[in-house]
Each structure stands twice: as structure tokens, then as C-alpha cells.
Amino acid sequence: MGKFRLAVFNTQPPHLYFGGVERRIMETTKRLQTEASISVYSGTKAGFKEPTNLNNVNFIPCYSTDKIFPLDNWFFNRNLIKKARDINADVYEAHAVSGYGFPKALEKQGIKKPFIHTIHGVLADEFEQAKKKGYPSFRDRIANYFMHRLAMLEKETAHKATVIVTISNYSLEKIQSYYGVEKSKVRIVPNGVDVEKFKPMKAQDARQQFGLGVEPCVLFVGSLIPRKGLNFLVESAKKIVKENADTKFLIVGEGPLKAQLTISLESTNLSGNFKFFGNLKDDALSAMYNCADVFILPSIQEGQGIVLLEAQASGKSVVGFDVGGVNEAVANGETGLLVKEGSTDELTDALLRLLSDKPLREKMGANGRRLMTERFTWDICTEKMLKVYREVLSDRNVD
């Protein structure tokens, strides 16, 4: 069989953004060259205006608006539907809600081709977690409203899809319970990590690159959004600096909570203990992981967490809440420490334990590196996705 044609939809241009979804698209499409001719359709964000070819993958702009989510998503989907007849592919794949109207558009035009819906974090689950937050602000209430609407669209798309792909057993369970989808329709394909790019290196060399000394360093990488749980990190930091005033908390990422976080740090006299680095590209990011003594991801909801894979591939012990698919990416007690959701005390104790025990950090780091190499690489992820593509193409040929 020759190459099949694959069309991928994602609101954010994956070559210009650095989230987990975008990373997955870039890494898997790069590895599918011998099997597929690939076009990625994305919104006109971050200056993405002209078609681009990278690693033999075509990146095609589809007008969205560069405004804040979900306006960009709505415009992208509306214009993607208008292009439906012109997007000629053998398989279509939409990530999250970046193609929710497309199956219906194909149906109206009498086009019967497989549509794969890849769900990362289940939006209905994220909405339920957000509702638990006491005394939500006006901004939180607006965000929750849109999250609920988008969850309903994700549910509709899941039912119309030929096959659903998700990243963990946890996400599979939530898709079944919230969206009422049969288990037989879902395929689990975990995210991966480039173990050649994210690997251990000398901490001294890495720290010099970012102007850091020998002080203890705790690293967070991720979007600065509510579900990432940065408020728990701040609460832990208050206690940790009492034990060691030199401890630095390194924050990589951007997001709407940055201003609020900065104000919180100023009011608690922790500004000097936190350093913000914004978004980092891969080469700088791989070096940043090696600056850390411990990596932390205090998310209250997480389908899997690519940053956990990257940290472990870099030989770092990790700490986080035992939520979502996190315990499928971290071997608790072997590659890191997972604690009760929302417990700042347990989170603090876990961080202090690792910061004070170098042999334990090194043992967990080595275990994590081995686990990532054996089970969580982008090559493994791509091979599993290729099986899904071949499955839906085979079923289509049988029909």
C-alpha cells in the first residue's frame, strides 16, 4: 500500500506553540514520512499567515483570529467547515475541539472517510474539577461557562468520530462516563518523549546557561492556568523557604494567571525565590530540566502530562498530586512521589524529602530515565498511531 493522505486539525499552529497537543502533532507527523502525506490545518495565530513546509509536513493556515480562546477556536472551526470539500484526505484527525463541525460537513457532502477524534484531557472532567473551586471569580465563571459548552461539543464530536484516540486509561474512563462512548470505540495511545533530546547533562553547565548557582531548585513547566495548581506550589514554597531560604522555584511557561501569581508572590515576600522564564524552545527546555533538583507538577486534573515524561527522561525525580493519568506516567515511590490531591502539607513534605536526599533523587531519576526509554518514546507513540490509521483505512476498504 502506498502513502495515505492525512489531514490534521488543531486551532494552535503546532510549529509555533509549545503545549502538549502541539508537541504530539509535531513529533508524530515528523516520524510518519514514509507512510503518509500530511497536511496540518491550524488557526492564523502567532503570525501564521502563509503555508509552511517543515520536515515534509505541510502546515496550512485556516483563518481563526488571534484573539483569546475560545473565540479563536470558533472562527477556526467555522472556516475549516467551509474548506471541507477542498481538504482531500484519506483520514482526518482532529485534536480536542479543533474540528467539531467537520464530521457533519463531510456527512452533508456525502463524503465517507474515517475521522479520528484525539482527546487529550477530557473537557467535561476539567469542567467538573473547575466547579469544585470555592468562590470563583467573575473571570472563572465565564471560563467555566465556555468550558461546559466546549465539553458538549467534544461529546458530540466523539459520537460522530470513526474512532477516538486518548492518552491514558484515566481519560478512557472519563470519556465513557461523561460522554457515554463504548470502550470498543476508543484506542489508548500515550504521549511520548524524545529521549535523545531530553536526557541528563551536567547540572553545572545547565545552570550557568540560566544564571543559576548551587542553590536548591524546584522546576515547574506548563501553562499558567488554574488546573495546573500553581496556588499549591506557592503555599508549599512558603514552608520550604523557612527550611532553606535559598531555594529557587523555576517557572517555565506563560498564561493568564501570571499577573495574579506575581501579585501573590509579592504579598508573601516570595518574589526573590521565584524566577520566570516564559516559554522555552526545545534546546533551552532540555537544559532547563537539568537545572532542577526536583520537578513538580501540582495539577488538579491531567490526562497524562508530557512534562512529566520530559522531566523523567532528563533523569529528574518528580512530585505531583495523584490525579488523572499522572500515576500512569509516574511510578510512585520509584520515579517520583505522588501525594493526595489538594494536600499542601503532603506536597511540601514530598519536596522537602527529595531536596534533602540526593541519593534518593538520583535513584528515582535513573529509574525514570529507564522507564521513559522503555515505554514512553515518540517512536512508540507513532507506531501505535500508525496502527490506528491502518485500522480505520482497512475498515473503510472492507466497507
N, C-alpha and C positions, 0 to 999 in steps of 0.2 A: 504494500500500500504506500502511495506517495504521501507527500506532506498534506496535512489537513489545514484548513484556514480557521484561525481562532481570533475572535473579536472579544476584547476585554473592556469592561466599563468600570470607571472609577471617577468620582467627582474631582478628587485631588489629582493633579498630574503626578504620577509616581516618581518621575525623574526629577521633580522639583520639591517634593515633600519627603519627610523622613519618618513618617509613622509606620506602625507595624504592617498595616494593609499595603502601603506603598512599597515597603521593603519586600514583602512577599511577591508582589507583582514583578518587581524588577529582577529579583533573584531567580524566580521560576521561569519567566519568559526568556531570560538570558540562557538558561540551560535547555530550552526546548527547540533550539535552532534546527537540529537535524530532523525534527519530527513535524514542525508546524510553521506556517507563515502567519505571523502575529501582528495584529493591529490593536493598539490600546487607545481607547477614546476617553478623553478627560476634559474637565471644565477649563475655561480660559482664566486660570488663576496664576498668580505669581509670575505674570508676564508671559505665560504660554499662549502665543498667538499664531504661530506658524508650525506646520507639520515638521516633525523631527525624527531622525532615524538614529537609534542607539543600539549597539550590539545586534544589528539586523532586525530590530523591532521598530515598527512604525508607531509613532506617538502622534495622534491626531486630535487637534483642539475641537471642542464642541461647545459653543457659546454657553457660558453659565452666568457670569457676573463674578466679580472678585469680592463681593460683599460677604458678610458673616453667614455661617451655616445657621439655618437650613435654606436661606434664600438661594445660595449658590447651587445647592442640591436640586431645588425645584426647577430653576432655569435649565440646569444641565439635563435633567430628565425630560423636560418639555421639548428641548431641541434634539435630544437623542431620538425621541419618538418620531420626530419629523424626518430624521435620516434613516429610519428603519429599512425602507425599501432599498436604499443605496448601500447599506452595510452588508456586503455579501460575504458570508462566512459559513463554515460547516458546523461550528459550535460557537455559542455565545456564552460568556461568563460575566456575571455582574457581582461586584463586591458590595456587601451590605445593602443599602438602599440606593445604589448608584445605577439603577436600571429598572425601577419598579414598574414602569409602564410599558417596557419593551415587549414582554411576552404577549400582552394583549394586542399590541400593534402588529406583531407577527401574525397573530391569530386572525385579525381583521383582514390582513392581506393574503391569507391562505398559505402562509409560509410555515411549513412544518419542519423545523430544525431544532436540535437539542439546546436547551437553555439551562445553564448551571448557575445556581444561586449560592455564592460563597458567603457564609455568615461567620463573622469573627466573634465579637461579643454580641450576645443576643440582646437586642434593644429593649424588649419587654422586660427582661431581667434587670437591665440597667435602670429602667424607669421605676421598677418596684424598689430597687435599692435607694434611688434618689428620694422616693416618697418617705422613707424612714427618717430622713433628716428632719430634726425638730426645728420649728420656727424658720421656715425657708424665706429667703428674701424675695422681693418682687422679681428680681432677675432669675432667681432659682425657679419660681413658679412659672415664668414664661418658658424657661428652658425645659421644664418638666412637661408643659403642655405640648411643645413641639416633639419631645421625646416620645410621648404617648402616640401622637399622630404618626410619627415615623415607624414606630413599632407595629402599628396596624398595617402600614404599607409593606413592612418587612414580612409580616404574616401572609398578606395577600400574595406577595411575590413567591414566598416559599411554597405555597399551594399550587401556583401556576408553573413552577420550575419542573424540569425533567428530573433533575437530581439536585440535592442540596449537599454542599460540602461544608464541614465545620472543623474547628481546630482541636476540640477536646471532647472527652466523654461528658464532662460537665455541660458544655454547650449543647451537646446532643440531647441531654436530659431536659434542658430548658426549652429547646426547640419543640420537643414532644409535649411538654406540659403547657407551655404558653401558646403554641401555635397549632397544636393538635395534628402534627405531621407524623405519619407512620415511620417507625425506625428504619424500615427497609428502604426508605427513600433517601436516607442520609448516609454520607460517607465521611469518615473522620480522617483528615489529613493535617497533622500538626504542623505548625510553622517550623522553620529551621534556623540555622545559624551558619555563617561562613567560618569554619574553624581554622582556615588559613589566614583570614583577616583578623578575626578576634581570637587572640592567643596570648599567653603570658609573655611579658617582656620585663626588663629591669625597671622596677618602680622608680628608681632614682632618675633614670633617663626620661621617663614619662612625666614625672613631677617637675623637672626642670623646664619642660616644654610649656607648662601652665603656671610657672612661677610659684610652685608649692615647695615647702620644705619637708621636714621629717615629722610634722605633726600628724596625729591620727586623722584619717579621712574616711568619711562615710559618703557614698555616692548614690544619688538618685538620677535616673534617666527616664524621661517621659513627658507627656503633655501636662501643663499646669492647669488641670481641670479637677472638679470636685471628686470624681470617683477614684482618682489616684491617691487620695488620702494624705495629702501633704500636711493637713492640720495635725494629724497624728505624729508626723515626723517632727513638727515644731514643738509639740508637747513633750516628746521624748528628748529633744535637744535641750530643753530647759533643765532636765535632770542630768543629762550626760555631761554638760559643761560644768556642773557642780562637782563632778568626779574628775574631769580633766578639762580645764578652761581653754586649752589649746585646740581642742577637737574642731575640725572643719567639716562642714556639710556642703558637698559639691552638688549643684543643681544644674542638670543639663536638660534643656527643653524650653518651650515657650507656651503661652496660653493665657486665657482671660483672668486667671487667678493671680498673675504675677504681681500686680499692683497691690492687691489685698494681702498677699503674702509678705510683701515688702513692709507694709504698714504694721502687720503683726510682729514682724521681727524687730522693727524699731521700737515698738511699745514694750517689748520684753528684753530689750538690750541684747539681742542675739545677732544683730546685723553683721558684726565683726566675725561671727562664726559661720556665716553662710556666704558662699561665692556662687554667682550665677554666670553661666557660660553660654546661654542661649542654645540654639540648635547647632550641632556639630556634624560635619560630614564624616564619612566612614573612617578615614585615616586618623583624623583627630579623635574621633569617638573611641576607636580601638586603643589609642594611647590613654585616653581619659579613664577607661576601665582599669587600666594598670596603675592609676594613681590611688585607687581605693584600697583601704584595708578591708572594708566590708561594703557590700552593695545592698541597698534597701529598696523595696517596692511595697509601700504600705497601702496598696489599692484595696478598696472595699468591694470591687467587682472586677473580674479579669477573666477573659476566656482562656488565656494561656500566659501571655506576657513575653514577647520576643526579647525584651531587655534582660529578662532572667536568663534566657538562653545565652545571650551575648556575654553577660557577666560570668556565668559558669564556664563558658568556653575560654574566657580570659583567665581562668584559674582563681576566681574570687568566690568566697563564701557569701551566701545571700541570706537576707532576712525579710520576712513578709508575713502578712496575715494568711491564714489557711482558708482562703476563699476561692470560689470559682474553680478554674482549671489550674490554679497555681501549684497544687500538690501533684499534678501530673507532669509539671515541668521541673519541680524541685523534689529531691529525695530528702524528706525531713529527717534531720539528725545525721545525714550522710554528706549532703552537699550544701546544706543550709539549715536554718531554723525557722519553722513556721509556727505562729502563735495564734491565739484566739482572736477572732475578728473584733476590732474596736478596742482591744485592751492595750492602752498606752503603757501600762506597767510591764506587761509581758514583752511588748516590743522593746522597751528600754532595757529590760533585763537581758534579752537576746543580744542586743547590740553591745552592751557592756561586757557580756560574756565573751563574745568574739573579739572585741577590741583588746581585751586583756589576755587573750590566749592565742599567741602566734602559732604554736604547733597545731592547734585545732583548726585555725583558719587555713593553714597550709594543707592540712589533711583534707578538709572539705573542698578546698579549691582544686586539689588534684582529682578528687572523686568527681567533682562537677565537670572538669575538663574531659575526663574519660567518658562520662555519661553522654555529654553532648556529641562527642566524636562517634560514639557507637549508635546513638538513637535519634539525634536531632541535627541533621545537616540539611542544607538546601538541596543537595543531591537526592537524599532520601525523600524529601517533600516533593520534589519534581517528579520522581519516579512514580510516586503514589498518585499525583495529579494526572500523569500520563495514562495511568490505568483507568482513571475516571473518564478522561476524554475518549479513550478507545472503547470503553464500555458503552457510552451514550451513542457513539458513532456506529458501533456494532448493532445496537438495538434498533437504530434508525434504518440500517441496511436490511435487517430482518423484517421490519415493517414494510 
